[in-house]
Amino acid sequence: NHARQTMLQKKRVSARNIIASEGKPRIVWDLLNVAFLAYTCFEIPFSVVFVESDCQWHWHSVMNLIIDSLFLIDICLTFFTSYYDDLGAEITEHRLIAKKYLSSWFLPDLLSSFPLDVVVCRFDPSQA
């Protein structure tokens, strides 16, 4: 009985700063991300075809930077979001969450959130 209480107490401590992956705040955030992705799916082809890249700040440039920033925030939040393992157990330990994220979607998330257009315009506007 003492071992079980110790285990439960340890689990509560490790889950203290963890966002439940199926909790309402995370679900709302994920739905916002879907909206951001939908915008991005339309905005990128539109910009490539119809917007002259002159490194000037336009409404879509500002919107892209805001969305990139929100995606970077999502990367940080993912390090604090629980997940379910293959057996259906919710994993709430920071070390395991970080290890799983770093070995799966972290690099694609980071690369896709990087504001490359801002960097290119900052260092070589003629290449925009």
JODA-V721590 format. One record per residue. SS is DSSP state (helix for helix, strand for strand, loop for the rest). D_CENTER is the distance of its C-alpha to the mean C-alpha in Angstrom with 1 decimal. Layout:
ss->SS d_center->D_CENTER
ss->SS d_center->D_CENTER
//
This chain:
ss->loop d_center->40.2
ss->helix d_center->39.4
ss->helix d_center->37.0
ss->helix d_center->35.2
ss->helix d_center->34.9
ss->helix d_center->33.6
ss->helix d_center->31.0
ss->helix d_center->29.8
ss->helix d_center->29.8
ss->helix d_center->27.8
ss->helix d_center->25.2
ss->helix d_center->25.1
ss->helix d_center->24.5
ss->helix d_center->21.7
ss->loop d_center->19.9
ss->loop d_center->20.6
ss->loop d_center->17.2
ss->loop d_center->15.2
ss->strand d_center->13.4
ss->loop d_center->15.1
ss->loop d_center->13.1
ss->loop d_center->15.9
ss->loop d_center->16.5
ss->helix d_center->16.8
ss->helix d_center->14.3
ss->helix d_center->11.4
ss->helix d_center->13.1
ss->helix d_center->13.5
ss->helix d_center->9.9
ss->helix d_center->9.2
ss->helix d_center->12.3
ss->helix d_center->11.2
ss->helix d_center->8.3
ss->helix d_center->11.3
ss->helix d_center->13.4
ss->helix d_center->11.2
ss->helix d_center->11.3
ss->helix d_center->14.9
ss->helix d_center->15.7
ss->helix d_center->14.3
ss->helix d_center->16.4
ss->helix d_center->19.4
ss->helix d_center->19.0
ss->helix d_center->18.8
ss->helix d_center->22.0
ss->helix d_center->23.6
ss->helix d_center->23.1
ss->helix d_center->24.3
ss->helix d_center->27.4
ss->helix d_center->28.4
ss->loop d_center->27.0
ss->loop d_center->28.9
ss->loop d_center->26.7
ss->loop d_center->28.6
ss->loop d_center->26.0
ss->loop d_center->26.8
ss->loop d_center->24.4
ss->loop d_center->24.5
ss->helix d_center->22.7
ss->helix d_center->20.4
ss->helix d_center->19.7
ss->helix d_center->18.7
ss->helix d_center->16.6
ss->helix d_center->14.7
ss->helix d_center->14.2
ss->helix d_center->13.0
ss->helix d_center->10.5
ss->helix d_center->9.3
ss->helix d_center->9.3
ss->helix d_center->7.3
ss->helix d_center->4.5
ss->helix d_center->5.4
ss->helix d_center->5.8
ss->helix d_center->2.7
ss->helix d_center->3.2
ss->helix d_center->6.5
ss->helix d_center->6.7
ss->helix d_center->6.2
ss->loop d_center->9.1
ss->loop d_center->11.0
ss->strand d_center->10.7
ss->loop d_center->13.9
ss->strand d_center->14.6
ss->strand d_center->17.9
ss->loop d_center->19.9
ss->loop d_center->22.4
ss->loop d_center->25.0
ss->loop d_center->23.1
ss->loop d_center->22.8
ss->strand d_center->19.8
ss->strand d_center->18.5
ss->loop d_center->17.9
ss->loop d_center->18.8
ss->helix d_center->16.4
ss->helix d_center->17.9
ss->helix d_center->17.5
ss->helix d_center->13.9
ss->helix d_center->13.1
ss->helix d_center->15.6
ss->helix d_center->14.3
ss->helix d_center->10.7
ss->helix d_center->12.3
ss->loop d_center->14.7
ss->loop d_center->12.7
ss->loop d_center->9.4
ss->helix d_center->8.4
ss->helix d_center->10.8
ss->helix d_center->10.1
ss->helix d_center->6.4
ss->helix d_center->8.0
ss->helix d_center->11.0
ss->helix d_center->9.8
ss->helix d_center->8.1
ss->loop d_center->11.3
ss->loop d_center->13.8
ss->helix d_center->16.7
ss->helix d_center->19.0
ss->helix d_center->19.1
ss->helix d_center->20.0
ss->helix d_center->22.6
ss->helix d_center->24.2
ss->helix d_center->24.3
ss->helix d_center->26.1
ss->loop d_center->28.0
ss->helix d_center->28.3
ss->helix d_center->30.8
ss->helix d_center->28.3
ss->loop d_center->26.1
//
